[in-house]
Amino acid sequence: MLGLLLRVLPFWIREPLLVIVGLPFGVLLVYAAVRDEEWIMAALGVAVLAITAARIHTIVNALRARRMDKATNSASAEGA
């Protein structure tokens, strides 16, 4: 069910939602792993944080591309 919702949601809703959920979850996993000295759980937490960082990178690249596209469109509109 969750997979279906994530496929149906648009990019600008889905990606920030995954970042908002992934970041505290990853930090919580790492904190609990360090507290309990469970290194497998720490590795899982680091993996969740790495995936979240990749999602943040994707969002930043999409924002930059969108900004460049708007700048190109406005420059071509001024030239016309």
C-alpha positions, 0 to 999 in steps of 0.5 A: 500500500505504501509503495502504491502511494509513493508511486502515485504521489508527484515528485515534489511531494514524494521526495521531501516526504521521504527525506522528512521520514528518512532523516529522523529514522536513520538518526534514531537507528544510529543512536539506538545502535550506539547506545546498545552496541549493535553494529548491524543496526548502526550499519542499517542506520548509516544506509538509511542516512546514505539513501536520504542524502542521495534523495536530498541530492536529487531534490537539489539537482531538480531545483537547480534544473528548474531554476535554470529552466526558468532563467532560460525561459525568461531570457528567451521571452525578453529577447522576443 
